[in-house]
Amino acid sequence: MSVNEVVSIRIPKELKKKMKEIKINWSEEIRAFIEEKVREYTRIKKLNEIDEMLSGISTRKRCAARYVREDRDSN
């Protein structure tokens, strides 16, 4: 079972007034925006971790081509 938390923000009165004029479920819009941002930052964090792991591996130019050639020549 999911337990919800309350998050509050302060916005200018004029913005709040304009929001009331628009028929949008603001809670759902903001929740969806936050969920997407969390997913985006999670992906970025994982990619950075992968980059960090790969940076420790020494690679030489044309290394993959050499391995492919060796594999083909061995058959």
mmCIF file of the N, C-alpha and C atoms, coordinates in Angstrom:
data_MODEL
# 
_entry.id   MODEL 
# 
loop_
_atom_site.group_PDB 
_atom_site.id 
_atom_site.type_symbol 
_atom_site.label_atom_id 
_atom_site.label_alt_id 
_atom_site.label_comp_id 
_atom_site.label_asym_id 
_atom_site.label_entity_id 
_atom_site.label_seq_id 
_atom_site.pdbx_PDB_ins_code 
_atom_site.Cartn_x 
_atom_site.Cartn_y 
_atom_site.Cartn_z 
_atom_site.occupancy 
_atom_site.B_iso_or_equiv 
_atom_site.pdbx_formal_charge 
_atom_site.auth_seq_id 
_atom_site.auth_comp_id 
_atom_site.auth_asym_id 
_atom_site.auth_atom_id 
_atom_site.pdbx_PDB_model_num 
ATOM 1   N N  . MET A 1 1  ? 0.842  -1.181  0.000   1.00 0.00 ? 1  MET A N  1 
ATOM 2   C CA . MET A 1 1  ? 0.000  0.000   0.000   1.00 0.00 ? 1  MET A CA 1 
ATOM 3   C C  . MET A 1 1  ? 0.884  1.240   0.000   1.00 0.00 ? 1  MET A C  1 
ATOM 4   N N  . SER A 1 2  ? 0.561  2.177   -0.843  1.00 0.00 ? 2  SER A N  1 
ATOM 5   C CA . SER A 1 2  ? 1.337  3.397   -0.984  1.00 0.00 ? 2  SER A CA 1 
ATOM 6   C C  . SER A 1 2  ? 0.832  4.466   -0.023  1.00 0.00 ? 2  SER A C  1 
ATOM 7   N N  . VAL A 1 3  ? 1.746  5.091   0.662   1.00 0.00 ? 3  VAL A N  1 
ATOM 8   C CA . VAL A 1 3  ? 1.400  6.191   1.560   1.00 0.00 ? 3  VAL A CA 1 
ATOM 9   C C  . VAL A 1 3  ? 1.826  7.485   0.880   1.00 0.00 ? 3  VAL A C  1 
ATOM 10  N N  . ASN A 1 4  ? 0.916  8.408   0.777   1.00 0.00 ? 4  ASN A N  1 
ATOM 11  C CA . ASN A 1 4  ? 1.211  9.674   0.124   1.00 0.00 ? 4  ASN A CA 1 
ATOM 12  C C  . ASN A 1 4  ? 1.737  10.691  1.116   1.00 0.00 ? 4  ASN A C  1 
ATOM 13  N N  . GLU A 1 5  ? 2.609  11.544  0.616   1.00 0.00 ? 5  GLU A N  1 
ATOM 14  C CA . GLU A 1 5  ? 3.150  12.661  1.387   1.00 0.00 ? 5  GLU A CA 1 
ATOM 15  C C  . GLU A 1 5  ? 2.620  13.953  0.786   1.00 0.00 ? 5  GLU A C  1 
ATOM 16  N N  . VAL A 1 6  ? 2.579  14.977  1.587   1.00 0.00 ? 6  VAL A N  1 
ATOM 17  C CA . VAL A 1 6  ? 2.136  16.286  1.132   1.00 0.00 ? 6  VAL A CA 1 
ATOM 18  C C  . VAL A 1 6  ? 3.354  17.157  0.895   1.00 0.00 ? 6  VAL A C  1 
ATOM 19  N N  . VAL A 1 7  ? 3.387  17.792  -0.278  1.00 0.00 ? 7  VAL A N  1 
ATOM 20  C CA . VAL A 1 7  ? 4.450  18.738  -0.621  1.00 0.00 ? 7  VAL A CA 1 
ATOM 21  C C  . VAL A 1 7  ? 3.746  20.050  -0.958  1.00 0.00 ? 7  VAL A C  1 
ATOM 22  N N  . SER A 1 8  ? 4.195  21.124  -0.358  1.00 0.00 ? 8  SER A N  1 
ATOM 23  C CA . SER A 1 8  ? 3.560  22.407  -0.656  1.00 0.00 ? 8  SER A CA 1 
ATOM 24  C C  . SER A 1 8  ? 4.602  23.361  -1.222  1.00 0.00 ? 8  SER A C  1 
ATOM 25  N N  . ILE A 1 9  ? 4.127  24.244  -2.063  1.00 0.00 ? 9  ILE A N  1 
ATOM 26  C CA . ILE A 1 9  ? 5.001  25.262  -2.666  1.00 0.00 ? 9  ILE A CA 1 
ATOM 27  C C  . ILE A 1 9  ? 4.288  26.611  -2.585  1.00 0.00 ? 9  ILE A C  1 
ATOM 28  N N  . ARG A 1 10 ? 5.073  27.644  -2.667  1.00 0.00 ? 10 ARG A N  1 
ATOM 29  C CA . ARG A 1 10 ? 4.506  28.996  -2.694  1.00 0.00 ? 10 ARG A CA 1 
ATOM 30  C C  . ARG A 1 10 ? 4.632  29.531  -4.120  1.00 0.00 ? 10 ARG A C  1 
ATOM 31  N N  . ILE A 1 11 ? 3.548  30.100  -4.577  1.00 0.00 ? 11 ILE A N  1 
ATOM 32  C CA . ILE A 1 11 ? 3.532  30.713  -5.906  1.00 0.00 ? 11 ILE A CA 1 
ATOM 33  C C  . ILE A 1 11 ? 2.901  32.095  -5.786  1.00 0.00 ? 11 ILE A C  1 
ATOM 34  N N  . PRO A 1 12 ? 3.197  32.961  -6.743  1.00 0.00 ? 12 PRO A N  1 
ATOM 35  C CA . PRO A 1 12 ? 2.600  34.302  -6.708  1.00 0.00 ? 12 PRO A CA 1 
ATOM 36  C C  . PRO A 1 12 ? 1.068  34.237  -6.825  1.00 0.00 ? 12 PRO A C  1 
ATOM 37  N N  . LYS A 1 13 ? 0.388  35.184  -6.174  1.00 0.00 ? 13 LYS A N  1 
ATOM 38  C CA . LYS A 1 13 ? -1.076 35.236  -6.202  1.00 0.00 ? 13 LYS A CA 1 
ATOM 39  C C  . LYS A 1 13 ? -1.601 35.289  -7.628  1.00 0.00 ? 13 LYS A C  1 
ATOM 40  N N  . GLU A 1 14 ? -0.934 36.067  -8.455  1.00 0.00 ? 14 GLU A N  1 
ATOM 41  C CA . GLU A 1 14 ? -1.386 36.235  -9.838  1.00 0.00 ? 14 GLU A CA 1 
ATOM 42  C C  . GLU A 1 14 ? -1.340 34.889  -10.592 1.00 0.00 ? 14 GLU A C  1 
ATOM 43  N N  . LEU A 1 15 ? -0.324 34.116  -10.344 1.00 0.00 ? 15 LEU A N  1 
ATOM 44  C CA . LEU A 1 15 ? -0.219 32.805  -10.981 1.00 0.00 ? 15 LEU A CA 1 
ATOM 45  C C  . LEU A 1 15 ? -1.341 31.891  -10.491 1.00 0.00 ? 15 LEU A C  1 
ATOM 46  N N  . LYS A 1 16 ? -1.601 31.886  -9.214  1.00 0.00 ? 16 LYS A N  1 
ATOM 47  C CA . LYS A 1 16 ? -2.678 31.071  -8.635  1.00 0.00 ? 16 LYS A CA 1 
ATOM 48  C C  . LYS A 1 16 ? -4.013 31.449  -9.260  1.00 0.00 ? 16 LYS A C  1 
ATOM 49  N N  . LYS A 1 17 ? -4.217 32.732  -9.448  1.00 0.00 ? 17 LYS A N  1 
ATOM 50  C CA . LYS A 1 17 ? -5.447 33.233  -10.050 1.00 0.00 ? 17 LYS A CA 1 
ATOM 51  C C  . LYS A 1 17 ? -5.594 32.698  -11.480 1.00 0.00 ? 17 LYS A C  1 
ATOM 52  N N  . LYS A 1 18 ? -4.511 32.740  -12.234 1.00 0.00 ? 18 LYS A N  1 
ATOM 53  C CA . LYS A 1 18 ? -4.534 32.240  -13.607 1.00 0.00 ? 18 LYS A CA 1 
ATOM 54  C C  . LYS A 1 18 ? -4.747 30.723  -13.637 1.00 0.00 ? 18 LYS A C  1 
ATOM 55  N N  . MET A 1 19 ? -4.169 30.024  -12.686 1.00 0.00 ? 19 MET A N  1 
ATOM 56  C CA . MET A 1 19 ? -4.338 28.573  -12.624 1.00 0.00 ? 19 MET A CA 1 
ATOM 57  C C  . MET A 1 19 ? -5.796 28.200  -12.411 1.00 0.00 ? 19 MET A C  1 
ATOM 58  N N  . LYS A 1 20 ? -6.521 28.973  -11.579 1.00 0.00 ? 20 LYS A N  1 
ATOM 59  C CA . LYS A 1 20 ? -7.933 28.695  -11.308 1.00 0.00 ? 20 LYS A CA 1 
ATOM 60  C C  . LYS A 1 20 ? -8.797 28.854  -12.552 1.00 0.00 ? 20 LYS A C  1 
ATOM 61  N N  . GLU A 1 21 ? -8.352 29.693  -13.483 1.00 0.00 ? 21 GLU A N  1 
ATOM 62  C CA . GLU A 1 21 ? -9.104 29.929  -14.717 1.00 0.00 ? 21 GLU A CA 1 
ATOM 63  C C  . GLU A 1 21 ? -8.979 28.756  -15.696 1.00 0.00 ? 21 GLU A C  1 
ATOM 64  N N  . ILE A 1 22 ? -7.969 27.947  -15.507 1.00 0.00 ? 22 ILE A N  1 
ATOM 65  C CA . ILE A 1 22 ? -7.712 26.834  -16.416 1.00 0.00 ? 22 ILE A CA 1 
ATOM 66  C C  . ILE A 1 22 ? -8.207 25.548  -15.770 1.00 0.00 ? 22 ILE A C  1 
ATOM 67  N N  . LYS A 1 23 ? -8.989 24.805  -16.513 1.00 0.00 ? 23 LYS A N  1 
ATOM 68  C CA . LYS A 1 23 ? -9.564 23.557  -15.981 1.00 0.00 ? 23 LYS A CA 1 
ATOM 69  C C  . LYS A 1 23 ? -8.564 22.410  -16.152 1.00 0.00 ? 23 LYS A C  1 
ATOM 70  N N  . ILE A 1 24 ? -7.584 22.365  -15.257 1.00 0.00 ? 24 ILE A N  1 
ATOM 71  C CA . ILE A 1 24 ? -6.559 21.318  -15.260 1.00 0.00 ? 24 ILE A CA 1 
ATOM 72  C C  . ILE A 1 24 ? -6.453 20.791  -13.838 1.00 0.00 ? 24 ILE A C  1 
ATOM 73  N N  . ASN A 1 25 ? -6.227 19.482  -13.721 1.00 0.00 ? 25 ASN A N  1 
ATOM 74  C CA . ASN A 1 25 ? -5.967 18.887  -12.419 1.00 0.00 ? 25 ASN A CA 1 
ATOM 75  C C  . ASN A 1 25 ? -4.491 19.170  -12.109 1.00 0.00 ? 25 ASN A C  1 
ATOM 76  N N  . TRP A 1 26 ? -4.254 20.270  -11.417 1.00 0.00 ? 26 TRP A N  1 
ATOM 77  C CA . TRP A 1 26 ? -2.883 20.713  -11.176 1.00 0.00 ? 26 TRP A CA 1 
ATOM 78  C C  . TRP A 1 26 ? -2.089 19.724  -10.333 1.00 0.00 ? 26 TRP A C  1 
ATOM 79  N N  . SER A 1 27 ? -2.733 19.087  -9.389  1.00 0.00 ? 27 SER A N  1 
ATOM 80  C CA . SER A 1 27 ? -2.034 18.096  -8.566  1.00 0.00 ? 27 SER A CA 1 
ATOM 81  C C  . SER A 1 27 ? -1.492 16.977  -9.440  1.00 0.00 ? 27 SER A C  1 
ATOM 82  N N  . GLU A 1 28 ? -2.316 16.480  -10.343 1.00 0.00 ? 28 GLU A N  1 
ATOM 83  C CA . GLU A 1 28 ? -1.885 15.390  -11.228 1.00 0.00 ? 28 GLU A CA 1 
ATOM 84  C C  . GLU A 1 28 ? -0.798 15.866  -12.190 1.00 0.00 ? 28 GLU A C  1 
ATOM 85  N N  . GLU A 1 29 ? -0.938 17.063  -12.720 1.00 0.00 ? 29 GLU A N  1 
ATOM 86  C CA . GLU A 1 29 ? 0.084  17.610  -13.633 1.00 0.00 ? 29 GLU A CA 1 
ATOM 87  C C  . GLU A 1 29 ? 1.435  17.748  -12.932 1.00 0.00 ? 29 GLU A C  1 
ATOM 88  N N  . ILE A 1 30 ? 1.414  18.290  -11.743 1.00 0.00 ? 30 ILE A N  1 
ATOM 89  C CA . ILE A 1 30 ? 2.656  18.492  -10.991 1.00 0.00 ? 30 ILE A CA 1 
ATOM 90  C C  . ILE A 1 30 ? 3.256  17.161  -10.578 1.00 0.00 ? 30 ILE A C  1 
ATOM 91  N N  . ARG A 1 31 ? 2.416  16.221  -10.169 1.00 0.00 ? 31 ARG A N  1 
ATOM 92  C CA . ARG A 1 31 ? 2.887  14.880  -9.779  1.00 0.00 ? 31 ARG A CA 1 
ATOM 93  C C  . ARG A 1 31 ? 3.561  14.193  -10.978 1.00 0.00 ? 31 ARG A C  1 
ATOM 94  N N  . ALA A 1 32 ? 2.928  14.275  -12.153 1.00 0.00 ? 32 ALA A N  1 
ATOM 95  C CA . ALA A 1 32 ? 3.488  13.669  -13.368 1.00 0.00 ? 32 ALA A CA 1 
ATOM 96  C C  . ALA A 1 32 ? 4.821  14.323  -13.732 1.00 0.00 ? 32 ALA A C  1 
ATOM 97  N N  . PHE A 1 33 ? 4.897  15.641  -13.592 1.00 0.00 ? 33 PHE A N  1 
ATOM 98  C CA . PHE A 1 33 ? 6.140  16.358  -13.879 1.00 0.00 ? 33 PHE A CA 1 
ATOM 99  C C  . PHE A 1 33 ? 7.260  15.895  -12.948 1.00 0.00 ? 33 PHE A C  1 
ATOM 100 N N  . ILE A 1 34 ? 6.949  15.786  -11.660 1.00 0.00 ? 34 ILE A N  1 
ATOM 101 C CA . ILE A 1 34 ? 7.958  15.366  -10.683 1.00 0.00 ? 34 ILE A CA 1 
ATOM 102 C C  . ILE A 1 34 ? 8.403  13.931  -10.959 1.00 0.00 ? 34 ILE A C  1 
ATOM 103 N N  . GLU A 1 35 ? 7.454  13.046  -11.267 1.00 0.00 ? 35 GLU A N  1 
ATOM 104 C CA . GLU A 1 35 ? 7.802  11.658  -11.580 1.00 0.00 ? 35 GLU A CA 1 
ATOM 105 C C  . GLU A 1 35 ? 8.735  11.581  -12.775 1.00 0.00 ? 35 GLU A C  1 
ATOM 106 N N  . GLU A 1 36 ? 8.459  12.360  -13.803 1.00 0.00 ? 36 GLU A N  1 
ATOM 107 C CA . GLU A 1 36 ? 9.316  12.359  -14.999 1.00 0.00 ? 36 GLU A CA 1 
ATOM 108 C C  . GLU A 1 36 ? 10.713 12.888  -14.676 1.00 0.00 ? 36 GLU A C  1 
ATOM 109 N N  . LYS A 1 37 ? 10.780 13.947  -13.876 1.00 0.00 ? 37 LYS A N  1 
ATOM 110 C CA . LYS A 1 37 ? 12.087 14.493  -13.484 1.00 0.00 ? 37 LYS A CA 1 
ATOM 111 C C  . LYS A 1 37 ? 12.893 13.474  -12.686 1.00 0.00 ? 37 LYS A C  1 
ATOM 112 N N  . VAL A 1 38 ? 12.227 12.756  -11.790 1.00 0.00 ? 38 VAL A N  1 
ATOM 113 C CA . VAL A 1 38 ? 12.916 11.734  -10.997 1.00 0.00 ? 38 VAL A CA 1 
ATOM 114 C C  . VAL A 1 38 ? 13.450 10.645  -11.922 1.00 0.00 ? 38 VAL A C  1 
ATOM 115 N N  . ARG A 1 39 ? 12.630 10.196  -12.886 1.00 0.00 ? 39 ARG A N  1 
ATOM 116 C CA . ARG A 1 39 ? 13.100 9.186   -13.853 1.00 0.00 ? 39 ARG A CA 1 
ATOM 117 C C  . ARG A 1 39 ? 14.292 9.705   -14.657 1.00 0.00 ? 39 ARG A C  1 
ATOM 118 N N  . GLU A 1 40 ? 14.200 10.952  -15.104 1.00 0.00 ? 40 GLU A N  1 
ATOM 119 C CA . GLU A 1 40 ? 15.269 11.559  -15.895 1.00 0.00 ? 40 GLU A CA 1 
ATOM 120 C C  . GLU A 1 40 ? 16.576 11.616  -15.101 1.00 0.00 ? 40 GLU A C  1 
ATOM 121 N N  . TYR A 1 41 ? 16.513 12.102  -13.874 1.00 0.00 ? 41 TYR A N  1 
ATOM 122 C CA . TYR A 1 41 ? 17.718 12.206  -13.054 1.00 0.00 ? 41 TYR A CA 1 
ATOM 123 C C  . TYR A 1 41 ? 18.266 10.835  -12.681 1.00 0.00 ? 41 TYR A C  1 
ATOM 124 N N  . THR A 1 42 ? 17.375 9.854   -12.496 1.00 0.00 ? 42 THR A N  1 
ATOM 125 C CA . THR A 1 42 ? 17.819 8.488   -12.210 1.00 0.00 ? 42 THR A CA 1 
ATOM 126 C C  . THR A 1 42 ? 18.581 7.929   -13.407 1.00 0.00 ? 42 THR A C  1 
ATOM 127 N N  . ARG A 1 43 ? 18.059 8.147   -14.620 1.00 0.00 ? 43 ARG A N  1 
ATOM 128 C CA . ARG A 1 43 ? 18.760 7.687   -15.835 1.00 0.00 ? 43 ARG A CA 1 
ATOM 129 C C  . ARG A 1 43 ? 20.118 8.361   -15.956 1.00 0.00 ? 43 ARG A C  1 
ATOM 130 N N  . ILE A 1 44 ? 20.165 9.656   -15.726 1.00 0.00 ? 44 ILE A N  1 
ATOM 131 C CA . ILE A 1 44 ? 21.428 10.389  -15.821 1.00 0.00 ? 44 ILE A CA 1 
ATOM 132 C C  . ILE A 1 44 ? 22.430 9.848   -14.804 1.00 0.00 ? 44 ILE A C  1 
ATOM 133 N N  . LYS A 1 45 ? 21.969 9.605   -13.588 1.00 0.00 ? 45 LYS A N  1 
ATOM 134 C CA . LYS A 1 45 ? 22.848 9.078   -12.547 1.00 0.00 ? 45 LYS A CA 1 
ATOM 135 C C  . LYS A 1 45 ? 23.405 7.714   -12.954 1.00 0.00 ? 45 LYS A C  1 
ATOM 136 N N  . LYS A 1 46 ? 22.547 6.837   -13.468 1.00 0.00 ? 46 LYS A N  1 
ATOM 137 C CA . LYS A 1 46 ? 22.997 5.511   -13.902 1.00 0.00 ? 46 LYS A CA 1 
ATOM 138 C C  . LYS A 1 46 ? 23.983 5.617   -15.051 1.00 0.00 ? 46 LYS A C  1 
ATOM 139 N N  . LEU A 1 47 ? 23.710 6.496   -16.010 1.00 0.00 ? 47 LEU A N  1 
ATOM 140 C CA . LEU A 1 47 ? 24.632 6.674   -17.135 1.00 0.00 ? 47 LEU A CA 1 
ATOM 141 C C  . LEU A 1 47 ? 25.987 7.190   -16.663 1.00 0.00 ? 47 LEU A C  1 
ATOM 142 N N  . ASN A 1 48 ? 25.971 8.106   -15.704 1.00 0.00 ? 48 ASN A N  1 
ATOM 143 C CA . ASN A 1 48 ? 27.235 8.609   -15.155 1.00 0.00 ? 48 ASN A CA 1 
ATOM 144 C C  . ASN A 1 48 ? 28.007 7.505   -14.445 1.00 0.00 ? 48 ASN A C  1 
ATOM 145 N N  . GLU A 1 49 ? 27.284 6.632   -13.730 1.00 0.00 ? 49 GLU A N  1 
ATOM 146 C CA . GLU A 1 49 ? 27.936 5.507   -13.062 1.00 0.00 ? 49 GLU A CA 1 
ATOM 147 C C  . GLU A 1 49 ? 28.566 4.560   -14.083 1.00 0.00 ? 49 GLU A C  1 
ATOM 148 N N  . ILE A 1 50 ? 27.854 4.316   -15.176 1.00 0.00 ? 50 ILE A N  1 
ATOM 149 C CA . ILE A 1 50 ? 28.383 3.454   -16.236 1.00 0.00 ? 50 ILE A CA 1 
ATOM 150 C C  . ILE A 1 50 ? 29.609 4.100   -16.874 1.00 0.00 ? 50 ILE A C  1 
ATOM 151 N N  . ASP A 1 51 ? 29.521 5.396   -17.159 1.00 0.00 ? 51 ASP A N  1 
ATOM 152 C CA . ASP A 1 51 ? 30.671 6.110   -17.729 1.00 0.00 ? 51 ASP A CA 1 
ATOM 153 C C  . ASP A 1 51 ? 31.884 6.012   -16.814 1.00 0.00 ? 51 ASP A C  1 
ATOM 154 N N  . GLU A 1 52 ? 31.644 6.149   -15.510 1.00 0.00 ? 52 GLU A N  1 
ATOM 155 C CA . GLU A 1 52 ? 32.736 6.066   -14.546 1.00 0.00 ? 52 GLU A CA 1 
ATOM 156 C C  . GLU A 1 52 ? 33.360 4.667   -14.554 1.00 0.00 ? 52 GLU A C  1 
ATOM 157 N N  . MET A 1 53 ? 32.522 3.641   -14.608 1.00 0.00 ? 53 MET A N  1 
ATOM 158 C CA . MET A 1 53 ? 33.043 2.273   -14.652 1.00 0.00 ? 53 MET A CA 1 
ATOM 159 C C  . MET A 1 53 ? 33.838 2.028   -15.941 1.00 0.00 ? 53 MET A C  1 
ATOM 160 N N  . LEU A 1 54 ? 33.311 2.531   -17.046 1.00 0.00 ? 54 LEU A N  1 
ATOM 161 C CA . LEU A 1 54 ? 33.980 2.317   -18.330 1.00 0.00 ? 54 LEU A CA 1 
ATOM 162 C C  . LEU A 1 54 ? 35.269 3.120   -18.447 1.00 0.00 ? 54 LEU A C  1 
ATOM 163 N N  . SER A 1 55 ? 35.350 4.235   -17.730 1.00 0.00 ? 55 SER A N  1 
ATOM 164 C CA . SER A 1 55 ? 36.563 5.058   -17.828 1.00 0.00 ? 55 SER A CA 1 
ATOM 165 C C  . SER A 1 55 ? 37.771 4.320   -17.262 1.00 0.00 ? 55 SER A C  1 
ATOM 166 N N  . GLY A 1 56 ? 37.531 3.349   -16.395 1.00 0.00 ? 56 GLY A N  1 
ATOM 167 C CA . GLY A 1 56 ? 38.627 2.576   -15.820 1.00 0.00 ? 56 GLY A CA 1 
ATOM 168 C C  . GLY A 1 56 ? 39.137 1.492   -16.748 1.00 0.00 ? 56 GLY A C  1 
ATOM 169 N N  . ILE A 1 57 ? 38.418 1.234   -17.822 1.00 0.00 ? 57 ILE A N  1 
ATOM 170 C CA . ILE A 1 57 ? 38.823 0.202   -18.770 1.00 0.00 ? 57 ILE A CA 1 
ATOM 171 C C  . ILE A 1 57 ? 39.646 0.859   -19.873 1.00 0.00 ? 57 ILE A C  1 
ATOM 172 N N  . SER A 1 58 ? 40.851 0.341   -20.057 1.00 0.00 ? 58 SER A N  1 
ATOM 173 C CA . SER A 1 58 ? 41.679 0.927   -21.120 1.00 0.00 ? 58 SER A CA 1 
ATOM 174 C C  . SER A 1 58 ? 41.265 0.324   -22.455 1.00 0.00 ? 58 SER A C  1 
ATOM 175 N N  . THR A 1 59 ? 41.060 1.194   -23.395 1.00 0.00 ? 59 THR A N  1 
ATOM 176 C CA . THR A 1 59 ? 40.708 0.755   -24.743 1.00 0.00 ? 59 THR A CA 1 
ATOM 177 C C  . THR A 1 59 ? 41.698 1.377   -25.712 1.00 0.00 ? 59 THR A C  1 
ATOM 178 N N  . ARG A 1 60 ? 42.050 0.590   -26.677 1.00 0.00 ? 60 ARG A N  1 
ATOM 179 C CA . ARG A 1 60 ? 42.930 1.113   -27.713 1.00 0.00 ? 60 ARG A CA 1 
ATOM 180 C C  . ARG A 1 60 ? 42.128 1.288   -28.988 1.00 0.00 ? 60 ARG A C  1 
ATOM 181 N N  . LYS A 1 61 ? 42.519 2.248   -29.777 1.00 0.00 ? 61 LYS A N  1 
ATOM 182 C CA . LYS A 1 61 ? 41.840 2.521   -31.025 1.00 0.00 ? 61 LYS A CA 1 
ATOM 183 C C  . LYS A 1 61 ? 41.893 1.279   -31.905 1.00 0.00 ? 61 LYS A C  1 
ATOM 184 N N  . ARG A 1 62 ? 40.790 0.979   -32.523 1.00 0.00 ? 62 ARG A N  1 
ATOM 185 C CA . ARG A 1 62 ? 40.653 -0.148  -33.434 1.00 0.00 ? 62 ARG A CA 1 
ATOM 186 C C  . ARG A 1 62 ? 40.778 -1.491  -32.723 1.00 0.00 ? 62 ARG A C  1 
ATOM 187 N N  . CYS A 1 63 ? 40.641 -1.505  -31.410 1.00 0.00 ? 63 CYS A N  1 
ATOM 188 C CA . CYS A 1 63 ? 40.734 -2.728  -30.636 1.00 0.00 ? 63 CYS A CA 1 
ATOM 189 C C  . CYS A 1 63 ? 39.632 -3.706  -31.056 1.00 0.00 ? 63 CYS A C  1 
ATOM 190 N N  . ALA A 1 64 ? 38.415 -3.238  -31.188 1.00 0.00 ? 64 ALA A N  1 
ATOM 191 C CA . ALA A 1 64 ? 37.298 -4.099  -31.563 1.00 0.00 ? 64 ALA A CA 1 
ATOM 192 C C  . ALA A 1 64 ? 37.522 -4.679  -32.952 1.00 0.00 ? 64 ALA A C  1 
ATOM 193 N N  . ALA A 1 65 ? 38.004 -3.864  -33.865 1.00 0.00 ? 65 ALA A N  1 
ATOM 194 C CA . ALA A 1 65 ? 38.261 -4.342  -35.223 1.00 0.00 ? 65 ALA A CA 1 
ATOM 195 C C  . ALA A 1 65 ? 39.301 -5.449  -35.211 1.00 0.00 ? 65 ALA A C  1 
ATOM 196 N N  . ARG A 1 66 ? 40.295 -5.297  -34.369 1.00 0.00 ? 66 ARG A N  1 
ATOM 197 C CA . ARG A 1 66 ? 41.349 -6.314  -34.279 1.00 0.00 ? 66 ARG A CA 1 
ATOM 198 C C  . ARG A 1 66 ? 40.770 -7.630  -33.769 1.00 0.00 ? 66 ARG A C  1 
ATOM 199 N N  . TYR A 1 67 ? 39.899 -7.560  -32.750 1.00 0.00 ? 67 TYR A N  1 
ATOM 200 C CA . TYR A 1 67 ? 39.280 -8.775  -32.217 1.00 0.00 ? 67 TYR A CA 1 
ATOM 201 C C  . TYR A 1 67 ? 38.389 -9.455  -33.258 1.00 0.00 ? 67 TYR A C  1 
ATOM 202 N N  . VAL A 1 68 ? 37.669 -8.679  -34.012 1.00 0.00 ? 68 VAL A N  1 
ATOM 203 C CA . VAL A 1 68 ? 36.818 -9.247  -35.058 1.00 0.00 ? 68 VAL A CA 1 
ATOM 204 C C  . VAL A 1 68 ? 37.682 -9.927  -36.098 1.00 0.00 ? 68 VAL A C  1 
ATOM 205 N N  . ARG A 1 69 ? 38.771 -9.285  -36.494 1.00 0.00 ? 69 ARG A N  1 
ATOM 206 C CA . ARG A 1 69 ? 39.679 -9.863  -37.490 1.00 0.00 ? 69 ARG A CA 1 
ATOM 207 C C  . ARG A 1 69 ? 40.284 -11.161 -36.966 1.00 0.00 ? 69 ARG A C  1 
ATOM 208 N N  . GLU A 1 70 ? 40.720 -11.181 -35.728 1.00 0.00 ? 70 GLU A N  1 
ATOM 209 C CA . GLU A 1 70 ? 41.294 -12.392 -35.141 1.00 0.00 ? 70 GLU A CA 1 
ATOM 210 C C  . GLU A 1 70 ? 40.265 -13.516 -35.122 1.00 0.00 ? 70 GLU A C  1 
ATOM 211 N N  . ASP A 1 71 ? 39.027 -13.175 -34.779 1.00 0.00 ? 71 ASP A N  1 
ATOM 212 C CA . ASP A 1 71 ? 37.975 -14.188 -34.737 1.00 0.00 ? 71 ASP A CA 1 
ATOM 213 C C  . ASP A 1 71 ? 37.715 -14.750 -36.136 1.00 0.00 ? 71 ASP A C  1 
ATOM 214 N N  . ARG A 1 72 ? 37.653 -13.889 -37.123 1.00 0.00 ? 72 ARG A N  1 
ATOM 215 C CA . ARG A 1 72 ? 37.403 -14.341 -38.506 1.00 0.00 ? 72 ARG A CA 1 
ATOM 216 C C  . ARG A 1 72 ? 38.552 -15.188 -39.026 1.00 0.00 ? 72 ARG A C  1 
ATOM 217 N N  . ASP A 1 73 ? 39.778 -14.773 -38.710 1.00 0.00 ? 73 ASP A N  1 
ATOM 218 C CA . ASP A 1 73 ? 40.957 -15.516 -39.190 1.00 0.00 ? 73 ASP A CA 1 
ATOM 219 C C  . ASP A 1 73 ? 41.087 -16.891 -38.536 1.00 0.00 ? 73 ASP A C  1 
ATOM 220 N N  . SER A 1 74 ? 40.541 -17.039 -37.341 1.00 0.00 ? 74 SER A N  1 
ATOM 221 C CA . SER A 1 74 ? 40.692 -18.310 -36.632 1.00 0.00 ? 74 SER A CA 1 
ATOM 222 C C  . SER A 1 74 ? 39.763 -19.389 -37.186 1.00 0.00 ? 74 SER A C  1 
ATOM 223 N N  . ASN A 1 75 ? 38.814 -19.035 -38.002 1.00 0.00 ? 75 ASN A N  1 
ATOM 224 C CA . ASN A 1 75 ? 37.857 -20.029 -38.563 1.00 0.00 ? 75 ASN A CA 1 
ATOM 225 C C  . ASN A 1 75 ? 38.285 -20.521 -39.888 1.00 0.00 ? 75 ASN A C  1 
# 
